[in-house]
Amino acid sequence: MEATASARYLRGSAQKARLVVDMIRGKDVNQALAILQYSKKRAASLIAKCMRSAIANANEAAEKANVSIDPDDLWVRTAFVDRGPTKNRRRVRPAPQGRAYREQRHFCHVTILLSNDAKPDPKASQGGKTGEVKPAKLAESKSRKRGGAAAAPRAKRTTPKSGVKVSATETSEKAAAKKASKKKLSEEE
C-alpha cells in the first residue's frame, strides 16, 4: 500500500530542501524521522511535518480499505522537491550609492510517497541479468556530453625538420606504424 503527502508553499529554496530530502530517500520511516529531527537544516522540520502527514495518510487509507498496516514497515519510496513561485516574495535591499538590489525569496513544494511493499534489493539490480544497461564510465560520459569534433581523437601534426610539408594522413599513418612497432617490441620482451 502506498500513501502520499505534499506540503506546498514552504518557505525556503528548493535547492536547500533537496539537500534534506536526499538524506531520507529510501530510508525506513523511523530512521528518516530521526534524521530529520537531528538535522541542522531549516527545511528539516517542515519536511518532517510532511512525513508525519504521509504516515497518517497511510493509516487512514489502510482503515478505509479495512487492512491492518504497521507504520514501522513503511519506507520512503519517493521524495522530491519542486520549485514554487517567487512572484509576490520580491523584496528590495539597500545597496551602495543610493541604489537598491532586488532580492527574491523562494517557495518550494515537497512531495513524499511512502510504501510498505518490499524494498528492491540493490545487489540484485547490479547483477546484469535483469537486462539493465550499466552506466557509462565517467570519462566516456564526459566525452559524450561534448560530442562532435571535440569528442573525436585528433591526429598529432608533426612537421619534418627538413621543411618538406607532409599531409595529416601521412603523419597519422607514421604514428600508427610507430605504435605497432613499439607493441611488437614489448611483446617480444
C-alpha positions in Angstrom: 0.0 0.0 0.0 1.2 3.5 -0.8 0.4 6.8 0.7 1.3 10.3 -0.5 1.6 13.7 1.3 2.6 17.0 -0.2 3.5 20.3 1.5 3.1 23.2 -0.7 4.4 26.8 -0.5 7.1 26.0 2.1 9.4 28.9 2.8 12.9 28.4 1.5 14.5 27.5 -1.7 14.0 24.1 -3.4 17.8 23.6 -3.7 18.2 23.8 0.1 15.2 21.5 0.7 16.6 18.9 -1.8 19.6 18.5 0.4 17.4 17.3 3.2 15.1 15.2 1.1 18.2 13.4 -0.4 19.1 12.2 3.1 15.8 10.4 3.7 15.0 8.9 0.3 14.9 5.1 0.5 15.1 5.0 4.3 12.8 3.4 6.9 10.2 5.9 8.2 11.6 5.8 11.8 15.1 6.3 10.6 14.0 9.1 8.3 12.2 10.9 11.1 15.3 10.6 13.3 17.5 12.0 10.6 15.1 15.0 10.2 14.9 15.6 13.9 18.6 15.9 14.3 19.4 17.7 11.1 20.5 21.3 11.4 18.8 22.4 8.2 15.9 24.8 8.5 13.8 22.8 6.0 14.1 19.6 8.1 11.2 20.4 10.5 8.8 21.3 7.6 9.7 18.1 5.8 9.3 16.1 9.0 5.8 17.5 9.3 5.1 16.4 5.7 6.4 12.9 6.6 4.1 12.6 9.6 1.2 13.6 7.3 2.1 10.8 4.9 2.2 8.3 7.7 -1.3 9.5 8.9 -2.5 9.2 5.3 -1.2 5.6 5.1 -3.1 4.7 8.3 -6.2 6.4 7.0 -6.1 4.6 3.6 -5.5 1.3 5.4 -8.5 1.8 7.6 -10.7 2.7 4.6 -9.5 -0.5 2.8 -10.1 -2.5 6.0 -6.5 -3.6 6.1 -4.1 -3.5 9.0 -0.9 -1.7 8.4 2.1 -1.3 10.7 3.6 2.2 10.5 7.1 0.8 11.3 7.0 -1.2 8.0 6.7 1.9 5.9 9.7 3.3 4.0 10.2 6.4 1.8 9.7 5.2 -1.7 9.9 8.6 -3.4 10.6 12.1 -2.2 11.1 15.1 -4.3 11.1 18.9 -4.1 9.7 21.2 -6.8 10.3 25.0 -7.1 7.5 27.2 -6.0 6.6 30.8 -7.1 8.6 33.9 -6.2 6.2 36.4 -7.7 4.9 38.0 -4.5 8.1 37.5 -2.5 10.3 40.0 -4.1 12.0 42.4 -1.7 14.3 45.3 -2.0 17.6 45.6 -0.2 19.6 48.8 0.2 22.8 49.0 -1.8 25.7 51.3 -2.1 25.4 54.8 -3.6 21.6 55.0 -3.1 20.9 52.0 -5.3 18.6 49.1 -4.4 19.1 45.4 -5.1 16.1 43.2 -5.8 16.0 40.1 -3.7 13.8 37.1 -4.4 12.6 34.9 -1.6 11.7 31.4 -2.6 8.9 28.9 -2.1 9.1 25.1 -2.6 6.7 22.2 -2.8 7.7 18.9 -1.1 6.1 15.5 -2.0 6.7 12.3 -0.1 5.5 8.8 -1.1 5.6 6.1 1.5 5.2 2.4 0.8 5.1 -0.9 2.8 6.0 -3.1 -0.2 9.3 -5.0 0.0 12.3 -2.8 -0.8 14.1 -3.6 -4.0 17.4 -5.3 -3.4 20.2 -3.1 -4.8 22.6 -6.0 -5.2 20.1 -7.9 -7.5 19.9 -5.0 -9.9 23.7 -4.8 -10.3 24.0 -8.4 -11.4 23.3 -7.5 -15.0 20.9 -10.4 -15.5 17.8 -8.2 -15.5 18.8 -6.6 -18.8 19.5 -3.2 -17.4 22.1 -1.1 -19.1 25.1 -0.3 -16.9 26.0 3.4 -16.7 29.0 4.6 -18.8 32.3 5.3 -17.1 32.9 8.8 -16.1 35.5 9.5 -18.8 33.2 8.2 -21.5 30.2 10.2 -20.3 32.2 13.4 -20.3 33.3 12.9 -23.9 29.8 12.1 -25.0 28.4 15.2 -23.5 30.7 17.4 -25.6 30.1 15.4 -28.8 31.1 16.5 -32.3 34.7 17.1 -33.2 35.7 17.8 -29.6 35.0 14.1 -28.7 36.9 12.6 -31.6 40.6 11.9 -31.2 42.9 14.1 -33.1 45.9 13.1 -35.1 49.2 14.6 -34.0 50.6 17.0 -36.5 54.3 16.8 -36.7 56.3 18.8 -39.3 59.5 17.2 -40.5 62.8 19.1 -39.8 63.8 19.2 -43.4 61.0 21.7 -44.2 59.1 19.4 -46.6 55.3 19.6 -45.9 53.6 16.3 -45.2 49.8 15.8 -45.1 48.0 14.9 -41.9 47.0 11.5 -43.2 50.7 10.6 -43.8 51.7 11.6 -40.3 48.8 9.6 -38.7 49.9 6.5 -40.7 53.5 7.0 -39.5 52.3 7.4 -35.9 50.3 4.1 -36.2 53.3 2.3 -37.6 55.4 3.5 -34.7 52.8 2.3 -32.2 52.7 -1.1 -33.9 56.5 -1.5 -33.8 56.6 -0.5 -30.1 53.9 -3.0 -29.4 55.8 -5.8 -31.1 58.9 -4.9 -29.1 57.1 -5.0 -25.8 55.5 -8.4 -26.7 58.9 -9.9 -27.5 60.4 -8.9 -24.2 
